[in-house]
Amino acid sequence: MLEATALSPLQATVSTTATDFWNDSCSIEELTYAIEHGAVGATSNPTIVEQVLRQERHLWEDRIHEIIADNPAWTEEDVMWQVFEEIALKGAELLLPVFERENGRKGRLSIQTNPANYRNLDRMVAQAEHFAALAPNMQVKLPATSQGIAAIEEVTYRGVNVNATVSFTVPQAIAIAEAVERGLDRRAADGLPTEDMTPVATIMIGRTDDWMQVVTKRDAIVVNPAYLPWAGIAVFKQAYGLYQERGYRSRLLAAAYRHHLHWSELIGGDIVLTIPSAWQKLFNGSQVEVRERIGETVAPEIVQELYDRIPDFRMAYDEDGMSVEQFDGYGATVRTLRGFIGSHHELIRVIREDFMLPNPDVS
């Protein structure tokens, strides 16, 4: 008689708790592995798509040349956006069986709007509606900037399922949730359906940790180095408690993994973990016990030291630590937007240099 196959740690996480996980990439190969281990979603952004083109160029090269040949007047940016959409759509196609099995509650592909539009409400809204119409299981990423919060409310009202990104703090998570609530309430007031809406609010916990590392070094702040990797977890658990208390209809999502605590400390929450493929394989090969830890508070001495010594942690941890107008200038926001915008331009460069411009023989 055959023995039952043991569940991998990530399969155990999603099958025994309320926690879901997504693949933090739309790579075909990586997403296939993730779905086999219980993933019910995936995500895309310019950085990810650039990596996909480098890892899976053999899957896309002919199609990219076909797009260029069929559209002789297109700019390199036009071609880039077409490629960006098609790569995301392939991920959505792989997730469609999950979407259908879960009656639309899971199985979505998150696609990011142009990060350079973080200050432009109208452009974010227009692109979000365009992306949402590409496939039935698209989820659209908008930044938790001052104008991004307004865009989140507006596109939610228009029926777009959002994934708020470029978010690192409790104030941002609460502003996202409140914007979604306003959008859903406006839909309900106009007799529009809300049952098919599955909004998520990201906290990029690894980037929260990164920023605390930068700040303590920049400002010569002495803090127990063993405490710094807990900053993002403390912020996430603080936000999760407020979400549960208030009954927000958005789900929190943890992103930007740096160590196993970013998975293991959040097991059990009614949340989403968006995990890069390399980390999935590390977690699945680990001996970390899969048990609920979301309700376990971060040690008070850790939170207190971070809170007392790092002003940017206080801004991240307190619900009123920042106003919406301050989001754009928060250090982690600035660093992440620079990175995403840089990846956007790098993706255009890859299309131009690798596919569009001739390669003259200079020998």
N, C-alpha and C positions, 0 to 999 in steps of 0.2 A: 504494500500500500504506500502511495506517495505521501510524504510529509507535507504539511501546509507550509507554503513559503512565508518566511518571516517578513514582517513589514519593515521597510527602511525607516529610519528616524523621522524623515519628513512625511512619509506615508502615515506613520503613527500619529504625528502631530495633527494632520488634517482629518484622520478617521476617528480619533478618540477625543478631540476637543473642538471648540467653536472656531479655531484659528484656521485661516486659509493661507496658501502661499501662491505667489505668482513667480514666473520666470522673469528675472530682471534683464531681459533681452528678447528681441524678436528673431534671433538666429534660428533657422529651421532645425539645425542639429541640436542646439541647446534646448529649444522649446520642446522638441520631441522627447528628450530625456526627462524634462521637467514634468510633462503631462503623464508620462509613465510612472512618475513618483508622486502624483497627486496634485500637481499644479492646476489651478483653475483660472489662470489669467497670465498676461504677459505685458511688458511695457517697452516703449520705444522712445528714443530721443536722438538728437543729432550725433551725440557721442556714440550711442549704441549702434546706429545705422552705419557710421564710419567703421566701427569694429566688425560689423556683419560683412561689409564689403571686403574687408581685408581677410577675414576668416573664410568666407564663402564666395569669393569672387567667381569661382568656377560655376556657381549656380546662377549668377546674375550677369556675367559679362556679355553673353549674346543678347540678352534682353536689353541691356543698356545701349548697346550699339544699334539695336533695332529702334529704340525710342529716338535716338539721335538722327538716324536715317529718315525716319518717318516725319520728323519735325525740323526741317532745315532752318527755320527762322527762330527756333527757340534759343534762348540764352542758356548759359551753363546753369544759372539758378533755376530756370524753368525745368531743365532736365533733372536737376537735383531733387526738386520737389516731387516730380513724377516718380522717380526712383524711390524716394523716401516713402511715398504713399504705397507703392506696390510692395515694398518690403513689409510694411505694416500690414497690408491686406493679406499677405501670405500667412503672417502670424495669426490674423483673425480667422483665416480659413482653417488653420490647424485647430483653433479653439472652438470652432463652430459646433462640433459634436457636444462639447461640454456646455456651451450656451444653450443648446436645444435640450439636453438632458436636465439642466437645472432651470428650465423655463425662464431663461433670460436673467436669472439672478446672479449667475457667474459665467465665466467663459468669455471675458472681454479682453480686447487688446487696447492698451492705452497708447495713444499717439500724441506727441507733444506739439503744441503750436510754436510758431517761430519765436524763439526766446528773445530776439531783438525787438519784439513788439511789446515788451513788458510794460511800457508806458502808454500804449495806444489801445484804448478800450474798444474802439470800433473795429480795428484790425483783428484783435483777439477774438471778438465775437463772431466776425465774418468767417475767420478760418476755423473756429470751433464748429460752427454749423456745417461748413463744408466737410470737415473730417467726419463728423457724426453721420453724415449721409453716405459715406463710402461703403459701409457694411452695417448689418443690423447689430453687430456686437462690438462696435467701437466705443471707446471711452476716451475723453479728450482731456489732455493735460494743460492746465493753465497755472501761471505762477501766482504765489501768494504775495504779490506786490500790492501797492495801494490801488492801482488801476485793475490789477488782476482780481482782487476781491470783488470789485464792481462787476467785472466780466463774469465771474463765477455765478453771481446772482442772476444776471441777465440770461446767460445761456442755459442755466438750470430752468428758468422760466420757459425758455423756448424748447425744452425737452431734451437737452444734451446731458448725457451722463458725464460728470466731471471727475477728474482726478487732479486735485490741487497739488502742485509741486513747488519747488524752491521754497520749502517751508521747514523750519528748524525749531520752532518755539511754541509754547503754549498759547501766547497771544495770537499767533498766526492760525493755529489749529482752531481756536475758538472763533476767530473772525471768519474762517472758511465755513465752519458749521453754521454760523448765524446767517451767512450769505446764502448758503444752500437752503436753509429753512425759509428765508424770505422768498427765494425763487419758487420753492415747492408750494408755499402758501399762496403765492400769486397764481400759480397754475390751478390750484384747487378752487380759488375764488372765481376763476374763469371757466370752471367746469372741465379742465384738462386733466388727463390721467397722471397719477404720480406713482402707481403701483409698480411700474416698470423702471423706476429710477433707482440706480445703485451708486450714489456718489461716494467717493472716498477722499479722505484728507491725509496727505502724506506728511510725515515728519521724517526728515532725512537725518536719522539719529547719528549715523557715522560722521556726517558733516558737522553736526552739533559738537561732537567730540573733537573733531579736527579744529574747529574754531576756538575751542577752549585751549587746545594746545598752542595755537598761534598767539592767542591773547596773553597767556601766562608767560610765554617766551618774550613777546614784544614788550610787555609792561613789567617784566621782571617780578612776576608774582610767584611766590613760593607756595606750592600746594603739594600735598601728598600725591606722587605720580600714580599711585595705584588707584586714586579716586577719579582721575580724569576719564577713564573709559566708562564710567557710570553716568556721565553727564547726560548723554542722549537718552539713556534708559530712564533716568529720573524724570526728565522732561516728558517722555512718552507716557510713563505711568501716571504722572500728574494730569496730563491731558485726558488719558483714558478714564480716570476717575470722574472727571468733569463731564465727559461725554455720557458715561453711564448714568450719572446723577440727573442729567438734564434730558436724557432721551433723544439726543440728536439723531437724525436719520442718516447721517453720514457715518461711514466706518473709517476708523483710523488705519493708516498704512505705514509700516516702518520700512525705511529704505536706507541704502548706503552702508553696507555691512563692513565691519572692521574686525570682528571677533565673534565667537560663538554666543556670547551673552546677548547679542542683538537678535538672536533667535531664541535661545533657551529661556531667557528671562521674560519673554513675552508670550510663551506658550500658554494657551488657555483663553486668551482674550478673544472677543468677537471682533477680530481685526484681520488685516491682510499683512503678510510679510512678503516683500518683493525681493527675492534672493538671487544674486548672480550665480551662474552655473558652477563656477569653481567653488563657491561657498556651499552650494547644495551638495556637491560631491564630498567635500570635507565633512559636512554635517552628517551625511549618510554613512560615512566611514568611521564616525566617531563612536565613543562609548558614553556620550552624554545621555543621562536618563531623560526620557520624554515624560514630563509631568507638568502639571499646571503650576506656573510661577507668576502669572500676571498679577495676582492679588498680593504677592509678597512685596512689601515696601522696600525701597532701597535703604540701606542702613542709615539711620538719622545722622550719624557722625559724618558720613560721606556727603550727604546733602547739605548739612550745616557748613562744612568747611568750604565746599564749592560756592555756596550762597554768600558766605561772609567775605570771601577773598576775591571772587571774580565777578565784577559788575555785569559782565555780559551773560553770565549764568543767571543772575537775578532777573535780567531782562527776558531770558528764555523761559524761566521757571514760573514766574508770577503771571497770573492771568492778565493783570494790568501792567505788565512789565514794559510794554510798548504800545503806542497808538498805531493805528493802521498807517498813518502818514509816515511813521518811522520805519516801517518794514523795509522799504527800498534801501535804506542806509545801513541796515544791520550787517555786520561783517560777513556772516555766512551767506547772506543773500547776495552781497556784492561779489564775493568770490565765486559763488556757484553760477550766477548770471554771466560773469566773465568767461567761465569755463564753457558753459553751454553755447554762448554766442561765438566763442572761439571755435568750438566744434562745428557749429553751423558753417562758418567760413571755411574751415578745413574740409568739410564735406564737399563744398562747392569746388575747392581746389582739387580734390581727388577726381571729381567728375571732369574738370577742365584738363588736368594734366594726364590722367590715365586713360581718358576715353574720347575727349573732344578734339584737342589740338593735335596736329600731326607730329610725329616724332622724327624729325629730319636726321639723316645720316650725317653725323659731324666728324666721322673718322677720316 
